Amino acid sequence: MRTLRAIAILAVAFLVGAASAEGIVRAQTARATGSTAKDGSVGDLVSFEVRTEDGATVAKSRLVSPEGKLASVVVRDPASPSAVRMVLRVTTSREISGSVCVNYAVQIPELSLSRSGRVWVKPGVESTLPIGNDLVAVFTAVPVPSRAFDQLIGSERARKAPRAS
């Protein structure tokens, strides 16, 4: 009888302890999930495009920039992988107003273009900036994750999807 009672006490203690531990784990997981689901918790998707004054695209790239950290991309020529077409370096920070401050540095060797600066972009709205030689830079920023990011990706997939004839 004593052994049975000891086993019962240990089993009840284990079950109660396990339930408490499971509750704590679930609460921490919910808290962690809630913070990662917050708009912009990963960073900002920055789309950068260089256009001529008549609207022709010279170079285009995009990247996700974690807030306050440097993100960079090197665009190479597909025909000659050793040739660099564009180098883009970006850091972002979100302002209280909701705008995204984009610090950028861009190099386009074939145009002998090297520019850097700062531009404030409203999320989802194109912002243009003259960068010389009859060229303009077009910036767009969208928080990742966010509903605007999901819509942007959805519209790109719809545009690229083959249409049924």
NORKA-V931974 format. One record per pair of residues at least 12 apart in sequence whose ideal C-beta (glycine too) atoms are under 10 Angstrom apart, sorted by the first residue. I is the first residue (numbers start at 0). J is the second residue. D is the distance in Angstrom with one decimal. If there is no record, write none. Layout:
I/J/D
I/J/D
//
This chain:
35/144/7.9
36/144/7.0
36/145/10.0
37/142/9.1
37/144/8.3
37/145/9.2
38/93/9.8
38/122/9.0
38/141/9.7
38/142/4.8
38/143/8.6
38/144/6.9
38/145/4.2
38/146/7.8
38/147/8.4
38/148/8.6
39/66/7.3
39/91/9.5
39/93/6.3
39/97/9.9
39/99/8.7
39/122/8.5
39/140/9.8
39/141/9.0
39/142/3.3
39/143/6.8
39/144/7.9
39/145/6.4
39/147/10.0
39/148/9.1
40/65/9.6
40/66/9.0
40/142/8.3
40/143/8.1
40/144/7.0
40/145/9.3
41/63/6.6
41/64/9.7
41/65/6.8
41/66/8.9
41/142/8.2
41/143/4.5
41/144/6.2
41/145/9.5
41/148/9.2
42/62/9.2
42/63/5.1
42/64/5.1
42/65/4.0
42/66/5.6
42/67/9.1
42/68/7.7
42/70/7.7
42/89/10.0
42/91/6.8
42/93/9.6
42/99/9.9
42/140/9.7
42/142/7.9
42/143/5.6
42/144/9.8
43/62/9.4
43/63/7.1
43/64/5.5
43/65/8.4
43/66/7.1
43/70/9.3
43/89/8.8
43/91/4.7
43/92/9.1
43/93/7.5
43/99/5.4
43/100/9.9
43/101/8.0
43/120/8.7
43/122/7.9
43/139/9.9
43/140/4.8
43/141/6.7
43/142/5.7
43/143/6.4
43/145/9.4
43/148/9.2
44/61/6.2
44/62/7.5
44/63/5.3
44/64/8.0
44/91/9.7
44/122/9.7
44/139/8.2
44/140/6.8
44/141/4.8
44/142/7.8
44/143/5.2
44/144/9.9
44/145/9.1
44/147/9.2
44/148/6.1
44/151/7.4
44/152/9.1
45/60/9.0
45/61/6.3
45/62/6.0
45/63/7.7
45/64/5.4
45/70/7.7
45/72/9.8
45/87/8.6
45/89/5.3
45/90/9.7
45/91/6.5
45/99/7.9
45/101/6.0
45/103/8.1
45/120/8.1
45/138/6.8
45/139/7.4
45/140/5.2
45/141/8.4
45/143/9.9
46/59/7.8
46/60/7.8
46/61/4.2
46/62/8.7
46/120/9.7
46/125/8.5
46/137/7.8
46/138/7.1
46/139/4.2
46/140/7.5
46/141/8.0
46/151/8.7
47/59/7.2
47/60/5.6
47/61/6.7
47/62/8.2
47/72/8.8
47/85/8.7
47/87/5.7
47/89/7.5
47/101/8.6
47/103/7.1
47/105/7.0
47/136/6.6
47/137/7.4
47/138/6.0
47/139/8.2
47/140/9.7
48/60/7.9
48/61/8.7
48/125/8.8
48/127/9.5
48/135/8.9
48/136/7.2
48/137/4.4
48/138/8.2
48/139/8.2
49/85/7.7
49/87/9.8
49/105/7.5
49/107/6.7
49/110/8.3
49/112/8.0
49/114/9.6
49/130/7.1
49/132/9.9
49/134/5.6
49/135/7.4
49/136/5.7
49/137/7.7
50/127/8.3
50/130/10.0
50/133/9.8
50/134/6.9
50/135/5.5
50/136/8.0
50/137/6.1
51/132/9.1
51/133/6.1
51/134/6.3
51/135/8.0
52/129/9.0
52/132/9.9
52/133/4.9
52/134/7.6
52/135/6.9
53/133/8.8
54/135/9.4
56/137/9.1
57/84/9.2
57/85/8.7
57/107/7.2
57/109/9.1
57/110/7.2
57/112/9.1
57/132/9.7
57/134/6.6
57/135/9.8
57/136/9.9
58/74/6.6
58/84/6.2
58/85/4.5
58/87/8.6
58/105/8.3
58/107/5.8
58/109/9.2
58/110/8.6
58/112/9.2
58/134/9.4
58/136/9.5
59/74/8.2
59/85/8.5
59/137/8.8
60/72/5.2
60/73/9.1
60/74/5.3
60/84/9.2
60/85/6.4
60/86/9.5
60/87/5.5
60/89/9.7
60/105/9.2
61/87/9.1
61/89/9.8
61/139/8.2
61/140/9.8
61/141/9.6
61/151/9.8
62/87/7.2
62/88/9.5
62/89/6.5
63/89/9.6
63/91/9.5
63/141/9.7
63/143/5.5
63/148/9.4
64/88/9.5
64/89/4.9
64/90/6.4
64/91/4.5
64/92/9.5
64/99/9.0
64/101/7.9
64/102/9.5
64/103/9.7
64/140/8.4
64/143/9.2
65/90/9.0
65/91/8.1
65/143/9.2
66/90/8.5
66/91/5.9
66/92/5.9
66/93/6.3
66/99/9.0
66/100/9.9
66/142/9.6
67/90/6.6
67/91/7.7
67/92/6.0
67/93/9.6
68/89/9.7
68/90/6.7
68/91/8.7
69/88/6.2
69/89/7.5
69/90/5.3
69/91/9.9
69/102/9.1
69/104/9.6
70/87/8.7
70/88/7.4
70/89/5.3
70/90/7.2
70/91/8.1
71/86/7.1
71/87/6.5
71/88/4.4
71/89/7.2
71/90/9.7
71/104/8.7
72/85/8.1
72/86/7.7
72/87/5.2
72/88/8.3
72/89/8.5
73/85/7.5
73/86/5.3
73/87/8.0
73/88/9.8
73/106/9.5
74/86/7.6
74/87/7.5
74/107/9.1
76/109/8.9
82/108/8.1
82/109/8.3
83/106/8.0
83/107/8.9
83/108/5.8
83/109/8.9
84/106/9.8
84/107/6.9
84/108/7.5
84/109/6.8
84/110/9.7
85/105/6.7
85/106/6.9
85/107/5.1
85/108/8.1
85/109/8.9
85/110/9.3
85/112/9.0
86/104/8.0
86/105/7.0
86/106/4.4
86/107/8.1
86/108/8.2
86/113/9.1
87/103/7.0
87/104/7.5
87/105/5.2
87/106/8.1
87/107/9.4
88/102/8.6
88/103/6.9
88/104/4.5
88/105/7.7
88/106/8.8
88/115/8.2
89/101/6.1
89/102/6.9
89/103/5.2
89/104/8.0
89/105/9.0
89/138/9.3
89/140/9.4
90/102/4.7
90/103/8.3
90/104/9.4
90/117/9.6
91/103/9.4
91/120/8.9
91/140/6.8
91/142/9.8
92/117/10.0
93/122/8.9
93/140/9.3
93/142/7.8
94/119/7.0
96/119/8.6
96/121/8.7
97/121/7.1
97/122/6.7
97/142/9.5
98/118/9.7
98/119/4.7
98/120/6.4
98/121/5.5
98/122/7.6
98/124/9.4
98/126/9.4
98/140/8.6
99/118/9.1
99/119/7.1
99/120/5.0
99/121/7.8
99/122/6.3
99/126/9.6
99/138/8.9
99/139/9.7
99/140/4.2
99/141/8.8
99/142/8.0
100/117/6.4
100/118/7.8
100/119/5.5
100/120/8.1
100/140/9.3
101/116/9.0
101/117/7.0
101/118/5.2
101/119/7.5
101/120/5.8
101/126/8.6
101/128/9.9
101/138/5.9
101/139/9.8
101/140/6.3
102/115/7.8
102/116/7.6
102/117/5.1
102/118/8.5
103/115/6.4
103/116/6.4
103/117/7.5
103/118/7.0
103/128/9.2
103/130/9.9
103/136/7.9
103/138/7.7
104/116/8.3
105/130/7.6
105/136/7.1
107/130/9.4
107/132/9.6
107/134/8.7
110/130/9.9
110/131/9.4
110/132/6.5
110/134/7.5
111/132/8.5
112/130/7.0
112/131/7.0
112/132/6.5
112/134/7.2
112/136/10.0
113/130/9.9
114/128/9.1
114/130/4.9
114/131/7.1
114/134/9.3
114/136/7.6
116/128/7.5
116/130/8.4
116/136/9.0
118/136/8.0
118/138/5.5
118/140/9.4
119/138/9.3
119/140/9.5
120/138/5.1
120/139/6.8
120/140/4.4
120/141/9.4
121/139/9.5
121/140/8.2
122/139/8.7
122/140/5.9
122/141/5.7
122/142/6.0
122/145/7.8
122/147/6.2
122/148/9.4
123/139/7.0
123/140/7.9
123/141/5.6
123/142/9.1
123/145/9.1
123/147/4.9
123/148/9.2
123/150/8.6
123/151/7.8
124/138/9.4
124/139/7.2
124/140/8.7
124/141/9.7
125/137/5.4
125/138/7.2
125/139/5.2
125/140/9.8
126/138/4.7
126/139/7.4
126/140/8.4
139/151/8.7
//
